[in-house]
Amino acid sequence: AYSNRRTRRYLRRRAIRHVIPEKADQAANRRKRGGAGGRPPGFDKERYKKRNVVERAINKLKNFRAVATRYDKRVYIFLGTVTVAALVIWLRP
């Protein structure tokens, strides 16, 4: 994810809790500006770990060509494709 004010503002407006770590150079610039730099953005390590697990699961699903390209026109057929891919991943030794 991108760590910048614009992205964080967009997420706040949509009432989405972000899990984006602040980059070291951005933190240094914020501290350099003092009181005008604003407060540090919130960061929850546990939520970040959970996000990582979800992203890795999505990447595993995308290894299946039918899921990655989404040629299916109907949503219920695509859902079935994703379900079969998830079952194959789950049942692999």
Helices and strands as residue ranges (DSSP letters): H 5-13, H 24-32, G 34-37, H 45-62, H 65-69, H 75-91
